Amino acid sequence: MDKPIDLTARNFPSAEEEAQALTAPPRYDGPESSYRLAFTDTDFLVRPELRPVRMQLELLKPELVQQELDIRSTVVIFGSARIVPADVAQARLHDAQAVGDAAAIRRAETQLSMSRFYEEARLFATLVTERSRRLARPIYVCTGGGPGIMEAGNRGAHETGGKSIGLNIVLPHEQAPNPYITPELCFQFHYFALRKMHFLMRSVALVCFPGGFGTLDELFEAMTLMQTGKCRRRPILLFGREFWTRLIDFEFLIETGMISPGDETLFRFVESADEAWDVLAQDYGLDTGEDGNGDYGSGI
């Protein structure tokens, strides 16, 4: 008896099948030939005129992967790539003291002082990963994928057996992904704007540790979108009141009319991982059983 016809069989070969089966005739297999299928032709895809297509692909790829893995809610951890773990900072201080370089000693002492934020980011990521497991859909840690605070976030999730996301960016001085990102959730971006969009699309909270230009860029864009009503408000937690109030005079912005009274309520200061988790638990009812489906991310 002949095998029954599969009612769900494809009517046409897939693009992947055609790309794999295609063999160019010898006359047209050189690099100058236009015979290649457009979607397999890298030289064609990187042309300036194809920028809109590349932007669409860069938006779509991480979106589809996260949909397939049922990732709906994230906590985004921002912060400096230059903040190192306490043991690394202590070793650098020891080396500087051994050489006797006063400037190097001061830098190493500052690094050691700032290393507490690495440890808090690591612990906070552990808390998010562990305590959201009871939800129907857990909350995933998402970082920029690099070293420093980003590494600490992915590391905390990894060490407790959880998955986490890294949104890497191509830089002139290459940024390698830190080793704690879940491989299937380690993405790379060319466009900063699309990377920042993915930071916000699934986030239920933004947790910002001390950082430089990149951290400030990500923080202020998120606050501007919330201030102007372009996206829904969600908790923004700034780790380290002393750092942030010395860096930015928020009261002066209000005093001079640059922001409105009440805009300062867009964010809250926290000092520890436990305090940060308590804020999220209270805002979302995570420790009381409210909203227990875990489906908090609503996109932008």
N, C-alpha and C positions, 0 to 999 in steps of 0.2 A: 504494500500500500504506500502510495506517495505521501511524503510528509505534508501535513496541512499547511496552508498558506498562513503566514503570520499577519493578522489583521492590523497590527501596529507597526509593520515594517515601514521603513522610510521609503518615500516615493522618489527621492533623489539622494545621491551620495552626499555625505557631509563634506564641509569645506576641508576638514582635517583629512578625510580619506582621499579627496582629490589632490590635496597638497602633497601627501605622501606618495601617491601613485604617479604624479607627473614627472616625466623625464624629458628634458629639453633636447631637441635634435642637436647634433654636434655644432651645426652652424650658429645656433642661437643659445648656447650655454655659457657664453662669455660674460664677464661683468658689465660689458657695455650694452648687452641685449635687454630689451624691454619685454621679453617673453614670459618672465616670471609672473605668477599670480600677484595681483596688487597687494593682498594682505600678507604675503610672504616676502615682499620686497622691502627690506629695511631701508635701502637708499631712497626709495619712494616715500616711505612713511615718515622719514625725518626731514623732508622738504619743508621750508617755511610755510608753504601754502597749506600744509596738512596739520598745522598747529591746532585748529578746532577739533580735528579728529583725535589727535593725541590727548588733548584735554578731556575729551569725552571718555576715552579709554582709561585714563588715569582716575577719573571719577568712578568708572564702572567696575574695574577689576576688584578693588578692595570691597566695594559694595556687594558684588556677587559672592565673593568668597565668604564674607561675614554672614550673608543671608544663608548660604549653604550650611554653615556651621551654627546657625541659629543664635548668633550673637546680636542681642538687641540693646543691651545696656552696658555702658562703660563708665569708669571713673578715670579721667585723664590726669596724669601727673606731669606737670611742667617743672623745669628747673635747670640749673647750670650743668653743662657737660664737664665743668672743671672741678666740681666738688667730689672728693675721693673718699673711700672708706677710711675709718679711723686708723686701721693698722698700716695702710699705705701712708697716710699723713704722718703718723708717728715715725715710720721708717725714714721719711724725707727729712723730718726734723732732726733725727739722730745723725743723718748724713751731713746736714748743714752744720750742726754743732761740731762734728768731727773736723770739718774743714775750717770752721771759725769765721765763715763769711756772715757778717752782721745782717746784710740785706737779705741773704738767703734764709737766715734764721727767722727773720721777721715774716717773710712769706710763708715759711713752713709752719710757723706758729699760727698764722691766720688760717692756713689750710686745715690745721688740726682743730681749731675752733669751729670752722665751718663744717667739719666732717660729721658733726652731730646730725646735720640735716640729711646726710646720706643714710644714716642709721634709722632716722625717723621715717624717711620715704620707704625704706625697705620694710620696716615694721608695719607701716600703714598699708602697703600693698598686701602684706600677709593677712592683715585683719579683713580687708575688703574681700580677698579671695576665700578665706576660711568662713567668714560669717555670712556671706551671701550664698553659700552652698545649699542652704535649706530652702532657698527660693526655687520656684519652678524653673526659672531661668536665672542663672547666676549673673553677677556683675563682674565684668572683666576689667583688669587694669590695662590702660592704654598709655603708651609713652611715645616720645619722639625717636626711640630706638637706638640712641647713641650711648655714650658713657655717662659717668657722673650720676646725677639724680635720676636720669632715664634708666640707667643700668640698675640702680637701686630698686626702682619700681618693678621692673621685669624680674629682678632677682627675688624680691619678696614673694611674688606670685609663684615663681618657679620652685622655690624652696618648700612651699607648702603643697606642691603637686598640682598647681593650677595652670591654666593657659593664660597668656597675656599677649598683647598686641604691640608691635613696634612699627611706627610710621617714619621710616628713614627718609632722608633727603640727600640728593646728590649735591655735593659741595666741591669747591675748587680743591680743598684739602680733604680728601676722601674721608667720609665718616663711615666706619665699618659698624655693622650691627653688633650690639653687645650680645654675649653668648647665652643670655637667659630668655630671649624672646622665643615663643612657640614658632617653630619653623614655618608652619602653614599660615601663620599670622604675621610674618615678617615681610612688610611691604617696602617698596622704594619709590620715591616721588621725584619728579623733575620740577613740578610747579608748586611753589610754596602755598599759593592760594588754595589749591585743591587739597593739599595736605592739611591745612588748617580747617578746611570744610569737613574733612573726615574726623578731625579731633572733636568737632561739635555735633556731628550727625547722630551719634548714639550716646553722647555723654549725659549722665545724670548729675555729674558734679565735676568741677575743675579745681584741682588742688595744685597750688603754685608755690614752689619752694624758691629760695633766693636764686637769682640768675641775672644774666646780662641782656644784651640787645634782643636776642631771640626769644627769651622768656618774656620780656616786656612786650614785645610785638604780639605774641600769642595772647598774653593776658589782656592787653588793652583792646585788641580786636574783639575778643569775646565780650568784654564789658561794654564796648560800644554797641555791639549787636543787641545786647540785653537792654541797655539804656534807651536805645531808639525803638525798641519793640520789634526788631527784625527777627529775633528768636526768643523763645520762652526763657524766663528766668530760671536759673538753677543755682545751687550753692556754688560759690566761689570762695575757696578757703586759702588764705595767705599764711604760710608757715613762717613764724618769726616776726612778731610785731616790731621789735627793735630794728630789724633790717629794713622792713618796708616803710616805716614812718620816718626813718632817717633818709631813705632813698627818695621818697615822694611825700611832699607836704600836702596831704589831702585837704586839710583845713584851709590852707592858703588857696587852693583851687576853689573852694566854696566861697571864701572871703572875697576873692576877686571876681566872682561870678562866672568863672570858667566852667564850673559844673554846678548843678542845682542842689540845694539842701535835700537830702534824701538819697542822692546818688551814691553817697558813701555806704549805703546799706546794700549795695550790690555785692559786697564782699564782707568776709569776717576773718579776723585774725585767730589763729590757733597756734599752740606751742608744741603739741605732742600728737602722736599717731592715735592714741586713745581719745583725745579730745576731738580730733577730726572725725573719727568714726562716730562718736556720740552725736555730733552735729548732723551727720547724714542719717543716722538711725532715727533721730528725732524728726527731722524734716520729712522722711519717707515712711516713718512707722515701721522700720525694719526690725526692731526688737519687740514690737507689739503685735505682730501678725497682720498689720494693715497692708493693703496692696501686695499681698503675698504672692501674686503671680510673677513678680519680678520684671514685669514689662514696663520699665520706666522710660526708656529712651523713645522720644517721639520725633526725632529728626529736626531739620531746620528748613 
